[in-house]
Amino acid sequence: MAYLGEDIPKLGFGLMRLPHTEDGETIDIEQVKQMVDAFLAAGCTYFDTARAYGNSEAAIRQALVERHPRESFQLATKNAAWIKAKDAAEARADFDISLEQTGAGYFDFYLIHNTGGPRTAVFDKFELWDFVKQLKADGKVRHIGFSHHDNADVLDQILCAHPEMEFVQLQVNYADWENASVQSRRCVEVCQKHGKPIVIMEPVRGGTLATPPEPVAELLRAANPERSFPDWALRFAFGVPNLITVLSGMSNLQQMEQNLETLRTYEPLTEGELATLRQAQEKLDEMLDNPCTNCHYCMKNCPNDIKIAPIMEALNRASMYGIDNGKNWFGFQTAAGGKASECIQCGQCEGACPQHIEIVAKLERAAELFKQ
């Protein structure tokens, strides 16, 4: 039996990281037009934007919507009410703003953006689940779903509560496949259990797998010196079952052409190649700052609700991929509070940690390292 999106080409254009002009602030519309044209010429059709992606919606109106027949592509956008909406009316108005900015007339895929933690509570409070159902009933969107940034158990709870959601967008890549925090494999399995196809985001983990740490790079080069690092990452993602498409946040025409070549020449990874990627993941794990398994025992009785497990993940990301990557993760996870600097060093977390991590010292280091 066919599933939703089975006939959509498996490379999607993620519009979060569009190219900019020399000023670093203005989107390079002319280059985006070239990228859009190359993408469509290769037979690819799925574009993913969001109001949260700067001026991405307005840019895609100029580069795509105003230049190509509406039936020649699918356009997805998202509602991130947790960012700044003050009430349900303001949260729902987000859809009309997106529709106006893109000029698309309707959206093929519309997502509740970034479920998990306190963000899900915002969507519940503003009754956005019912809102997107009504959008579909009114013909303003064709398919409804959500993007998820939490563990597999939370994903299962959401899908049990909202079986009407037609698809899920997940962070999936070979580095996060068995990651205790992201839980890519387990989240994919939850979607399979519920019969929901997936859109993959971050297949190259924000670009970090395009320039992996040298021990990983050596391993991949030894296995196949002709294959690029992004090629390894994309081929892994293309092999995930029940896939609608894999979103690549391409930032220039060269990246677009490279990714289109990977799609054109795609063959499933062999067992030997999959074994190589498992070794790559193991090498990444060896570079971890700490052995946190994201059990959250440390957080249950923290008097200041410090986001200990996410902060441990931020330290791990900084160790593997560089300070900026860890700082970005830290900032995202602690945006609503629970920063490392708020620790009072009571030590309750260390007594609860089954991995015997010296958490207080790690939090001190995180506060100094990330300056937040």
C-alpha positions as CSV (number, residue, x, y, z in Angstrom):
1,M,0.0,0.0,0.0
2,A,1.3,3.4,-0.9
3,Y,1.9,6.0,1.8
4,L,1.6,9.7,1.9
5,G,4.6,11.3,0.0
6,E,5.9,8.0,-1.4
7,D,5.9,9.6,-4.9
8,I,7.7,12.7,-3.8
9,P,11.5,12.8,-4.8
10,K,13.6,12.0,-1.8
11,L,15.7,15.2,-1.7
12,G,13.9,18.2,-0.3
13,F,15.1,21.8,-0.2
14,G,15.3,23.1,3.4
15,L,15.1,26.9,3.3
16,M,16.6,27.6,6.7
17,R,20.2,28.3,5.5
18,L,19.8,30.3,2.3
19,P,22.8,32.1,0.8
20,H,23.3,35.7,1.7
21,T,24.9,38.7,-0.1
22,E,28.2,40.2,1.1
23,D,26.5,42.1,3.9
24,G,25.7,38.8,5.6
25,E,22.1,39.9,6.2
26,T,20.3,40.0,2.9
27,I,19.2,36.8,1.2
28,D,20.9,36.4,-2.2
29,I,17.7,36.1,-4.2
30,E,19.4,35.6,-7.6
31,Q,21.4,32.7,-6.3
32,V,18.3,31.2,-4.7
33,K,16.5,31.5,-8.1
34,Q,19.4,29.5,-9.6
35,M,19.1,26.9,-6.9
36,V,15.4,26.6,-7.2
37,D,15.6,26.2,-11.0
38,A,18.3,23.5,-10.7
39,F,16.3,21.7,-8.1
40,L,13.1,21.6,-10.2
41,A,15.0,20.7,-13.4
42,A,16.3,17.6,-11.6
43,G,12.7,16.5,-10.9
44,C,12.7,17.5,-7.2
45,T,9.6,19.3,-5.8
46,Y,9.5,19.7,-2.0
47,F,10.4,23.0,-0.4
48,D,10.4,23.6,3.4
49,T,10.2,27.0,5.0
50,A,9.0,28.7,8.1
51,R,8.4,32.2,9.5
52,A,11.1,31.4,12.1
53,Y,13.7,31.1,9.2
54,G,14.3,34.9,8.9
55,N,13.0,36.1,5.5
56,S,12.8,32.6,4.0
57,E,9.1,32.8,3.2
58,A,9.4,36.1,1.3
59,A,12.5,34.8,-0.5
60,I,10.7,31.7,-1.7
61,R,7.9,33.7,-3.0
62,Q,10.3,35.6,-5.3
63,A,12.4,32.7,-6.2
64,L,9.7,30.0,-6.6
65,V,6.1,30.9,-6.3
66,E,6.2,33.9,-8.7
67,R,8.2,32.1,-11.2
68,H,6.9,28.5,-11.5
69,P,3.4,26.9,-11.8
70,R,1.9,26.3,-8.4
71,E,1.2,22.6,-9.3
72,S,4.8,22.0,-10.1
73,F,6.0,21.9,-6.4
74,Q,5.0,21.2,-2.8
75,L,5.5,23.9,-0.2
76,A,5.6,23.3,3.5
77,T,5.7,25.8,6.3
78,K,5.3,25.8,10.0
79,N,3.6,27.4,13.1
80,A,6.0,28.0,16.0
81,A,3.5,29.6,18.4
82,W,5.8,29.0,21.4
83,I,8.3,31.6,20.1
84,K,6.2,34.8,20.7
85,A,2.5,34.3,20.4
86,K,0.7,35.9,23.3
87,D,-2.7,34.2,22.8
88,A,-4.6,31.8,20.5
89,A,-5.6,34.5,18.1
90,E,-2.1,35.6,17.6
91,A,-0.9,32.0,17.2
92,R,-3.5,31.3,14.5
93,A,-2.8,34.6,12.7
94,D,0.6,33.1,12.0
95,F,-0.9,31.0,9.2
96,D,-2.4,34.0,7.4
97,I,1.0,35.8,7.6
98,S,2.7,32.8,6.1
99,L,0.2,32.6,3.4
100,E,0.6,36.3,2.5
101,Q,4.3,36.3,2.6
102,T,4.7,33.2,0.4
103,G,1.8,34.1,-1.9
104,A,1.3,30.3,-2.3
105,G,-2.5,30.2,-2.1
106,Y,-2.4,27.1,0.0
107,F,0.2,24.9,1.6
108,D,0.8,21.3,0.7
109,F,2.2,20.5,4.1
110,Y,1.6,22.5,7.3
111,L,3.4,21.7,10.5
112,I,3.0,22.4,14.2
113,H,6.6,23.3,14.7
114,N,8.9,21.8,17.3
115,T,6.9,19.7,19.7
116,G,8.4,18.6,23.0
117,G,8.8,20.0,26.6
118,P,7.0,23.2,27.3
119,R,6.5,23.9,23.6
120,T,3.8,21.2,23.3
121,A,1.9,22.8,26.2
122,V,1.7,26.0,24.2
123,F,0.2,24.2,21.2
124,D,-2.3,22.5,23.5
125,K,-3.2,25.7,25.3
126,F,-3.9,27.5,22.0
127,E,-5.8,24.5,20.6
128,L,-3.6,24.5,17.5
129,W,-4.2,20.8,16.8
130,D,-7.9,21.6,16.2
131,F,-6.9,24.7,14.2
132,V,-4.7,22.8,11.7
133,K,-7.4,20.2,11.3
134,Q,-9.8,23.0,10.3
135,L,-7.3,24.4,7.9
136,K,-7.2,21.1,6.1
137,A,-11.0,20.8,6.2
138,D,-11.2,24.3,4.6
139,G,-8.8,23.3,1.9
140,K,-6.1,25.8,3.0
141,V,-3.6,23.1,3.6
142,R,-3.5,19.6,2.1
143,H,-1.6,17.7,4.8
144,I,-1.0,18.3,8.5
145,G,1.8,17.1,10.7
146,F,4.4,18.3,13.2
147,S,8.1,18.5,13.7
148,H,9.5,16.9,16.8
149,H,12.5,17.7,19.0
150,D,12.1,15.4,22.0
151,N,12.5,11.7,22.8
152,A,10.6,8.7,21.5
153,D,8.3,8.3,24.5
154,V,7.0,11.9,24.1
155,L,6.5,11.3,20.4
156,D,4.5,8.2,21.1
157,Q,2.3,10.2,23.5
158,I,1.7,12.9,21.0
159,L,0.8,10.5,18.2
160,C,-1.6,8.7,20.6
161,A,-3.3,12.0,21.4
162,H,-3.4,13.2,17.8
163,P,-3.8,10.3,15.4
164,E,-5.2,12.8,12.8
165,M,-1.6,14.1,12.2
166,E,-0.5,12.7,8.9
167,F,3.3,12.9,9.1
168,V,6.1,13.7,11.4
169,Q,9.3,15.6,10.7
170,L,12.3,14.2,12.6
171,Q,16.0,14.9,13.1
172,V,17.7,11.8,11.6
173,N,21.3,11.2,10.7
174,Y,23.9,8.5,11.3
175,A,25.4,10.4,14.3
176,D,22.1,10.7,16.1
177,W,20.7,7.2,15.2
178,E,21.5,5.8,18.6
179,N,22.0,9.1,20.4
180,A,20.5,9.0,23.9
181,S,19.1,12.5,23.6
182,V,17.9,12.7,20.0
183,Q,16.9,9.0,19.7
184,S,16.6,9.1,15.9
185,R,16.1,5.3,15.5
186,R,13.5,5.0,18.3
187,C,11.6,8.0,17.0
188,V,11.5,6.4,13.5
189,E,10.2,3.2,15.0
190,V,7.5,5.1,16.9
191,C,6.3,6.6,13.6
192,Q,6.3,3.1,12.0
193,K,4.2,1.8,14.8
194,H,1.7,4.6,14.2
195,G,1.8,4.3,10.4
196,K,3.1,7.8,9.9
197,P,5.6,8.7,7.1
198,I,8.4,11.0,8.0
199,V,10.2,14.0,6.6
200,I,13.9,14.0,7.7
201,M,15.6,17.2,8.9
202,E,19.3,17.7,9.8
203,P,20.6,14.7,7.7
204,V,24.0,16.3,7.8
205,R,23.5,17.6,11.4
206,G,23.6,21.3,10.6
207,G,26.6,20.8,8.3
208,T,28.8,19.2,11.0
209,L,28.8,15.8,9.2
210,A,30.0,17.5,6.0
211,T,33.2,18.3,7.9
212,P,33.4,15.5,10.6
213,P,36.2,15.3,13.2
214,E,39.4,13.9,11.7
215,P,39.1,10.4,13.3
216,V,35.7,10.0,11.6
217,A,37.0,11.6,8.3
218,E,39.9,9.1,8.2
219,L,37.5,6.1,8.7
220,L,35.2,7.3,5.9
221,R,38.0,8.1,3.5
222,A,39.5,4.6,4.1
223,A,36.2,3.0,3.3
224,N,35.6,4.9,0.1
225,P,38.0,7.7,-0.8
226,E,35.7,8.8,-3.7
227,R,32.7,9.4,-1.6
228,S,32.2,12.9,-0.1
229,F,31.2,13.3,3.6
230,P,27.8,14.8,2.8
231,D,27.2,11.9,0.4
232,W,27.7,9.4,3.2
233,A,25.2,11.3,5.4
234,L,22.5,11.8,2.7
235,R,22.7,8.1,1.6
236,F,22.1,7.0,5.1
237,A,19.0,9.3,5.3
238,F,17.7,8.2,1.9
239,G,17.5,4.6,3.2
240,V,15.1,5.3,6.1
241,P,11.7,3.6,5.5
242,N,8.4,5.4,4.9
243,L,10.3,8.5,3.8
244,I,8.5,11.5,2.3
245,T,11.7,13.4,1.7
246,V,15.1,14.4,3.2
247,L,15.5,18.1,3.8
248,S,18.9,19.5,3.0
249,G,19.6,23.1,4.1
250,M,21.6,24.0,1.1
251,S,23.4,27.3,1.2
252,N,24.8,27.7,-2.3
253,L,24.5,26.4,-5.8
254,Q,27.5,24.1,-5.4
255,Q,25.9,22.3,-2.5
256,M,22.7,22.0,-4.5
257,E,24.5,20.4,-7.4
258,Q,26.4,18.0,-5.1
259,N,23.3,16.9,-3.4
260,L,21.4,16.4,-6.6
261,E,24.3,14.2,-7.9
262,T,24.0,12.1,-4.7
263,L,20.3,11.7,-5.4
264,R,20.9,10.9,-9.0
265,T,23.4,8.2,-8.3
266,Y,21.8,6.9,-5.1
267,E,22.0,3.2,-4.3
268,P,21.1,1.8,-0.9
269,L,24.1,1.5,1.5
270,T,25.6,-2.0,1.7
271,E,25.9,-3.9,4.9
272,G,29.6,-3.0,4.9
273,E,28.9,0.7,4.4
274,L,26.4,0.6,7.2
275,A,29.0,-1.0,9.4
276,T,31.4,1.8,8.5
277,L,28.8,4.4,9.7
278,R,28.3,2.5,12.9
279,Q,32.0,2.7,13.5
280,A,31.9,6.4,12.7
281,Q,29.2,6.9,15.3
282,E,31.3,4.9,17.8
283,K,34.2,7.2,17.1
284,L,32.0,10.2,17.6
285,D,30.9,8.7,20.9
286,E,34.5,8.2,22.0
287,M,34.9,12.0,21.7
288,L,32.1,12.7,24.1
289,D,32.7,15.1,27.0
290,N,30.6,13.0,29.3
291,P,28.6,9.7,29.3
292,C,25.2,11.2,29.9
293,T,22.4,8.8,28.8
294,N,19.6,11.4,29.0
295,C,17.8,9.5,31.8
296,H,16.8,12.8,33.5
297,Y,17.2,11.4,37.0
298,C,19.4,14.3,37.8
299,M,16.7,16.8,36.9
300,K,13.8,15.4,39.0
301,N,14.7,17.1,42.2
302,C,16.8,20.1,41.0
303,P,15.7,23.1,43.1
304,N,16.3,25.5,40.2
305,D,15.1,23.2,37.3
306,I,18.5,23.3,35.6
307,K,18.3,21.7,32.2
308,I,21.1,19.3,33.2
309,A,20.7,16.6,30.5
310,P,20.5,19.1,27.6
311,I,23.5,20.9,29.0
312,M,25.5,17.7,29.1
313,E,24.5,17.2,25.4
314,A,25.7,20.7,24.7
315,L,29.1,19.9,26.2
316,N,29.2,16.7,24.1
317,R,28.4,18.6,20.9
318,A,31.1,21.2,21.7
319,S,33.6,18.4,22.1
320,M,32.7,16.6,18.9
321,Y,31.8,19.5,16.6
322,G,33.2,22.7,18.0
323,I,32.2,25.4,20.5
324,D,29.7,27.1,18.3
325,N,27.7,23.9,17.8
326,G,27.5,23.3,21.5
327,K,26.7,26.9,22.2
328,N,23.8,26.9,19.8
329,W,22.3,23.7,21.3
330,F,22.8,25.2,24.8
331,G,21.0,28.4,23.9
332,F,18.1,26.6,22.3
333,Q,17.6,24.2,25.2
334,T,17.8,26.8,27.9
335,A,16.0,29.7,26.2
336,A,13.2,29.4,28.7
337,G,15.5,29.1,31.7
338,G,17.4,26.4,33.5
339,K,20.9,27.7,32.5
340,A,24.1,26.2,34.0
341,S,24.9,29.5,35.8
342,E,21.7,29.1,37.9
343,C,23.2,26.0,39.7
344,I,23.5,26.4,43.5
345,Q,25.8,23.4,43.8
346,C,23.5,21.4,46.2
347,G,24.8,18.1,44.7
348,Q,21.4,16.4,44.5
349,C,22.0,15.7,40.8
350,E,25.2,13.9,41.4
351,G,23.6,11.6,43.9
352,A,21.0,10.6,41.4
353,C,23.2,10.1,38.3
354,P,23.7,6.4,37.4
355,Q,26.7,7.4,35.3
356,H,28.5,9.1,38.2
357,I,29.1,12.2,36.3
358,E,30.6,15.1,38.2
359,I,27.7,17.3,37.2
360,V,28.4,20.4,39.3
361,A,31.8,20.8,37.8
362,K,30.4,20.1,34.3
363,L,27.8,22.9,34.9
364,E,30.5,25.3,36.0
365,R,32.4,24.5,32.8
366,A,29.3,24.9,30.6
367,A,28.5,28.3,32.2
368,E,32.1,29.5,31.4
369,L,32.3,27.8,28.0
370,F,29.0,29.1,26.6
371,K,28.9,32.4,28.4
372,Q,25.2,32.2,28.9
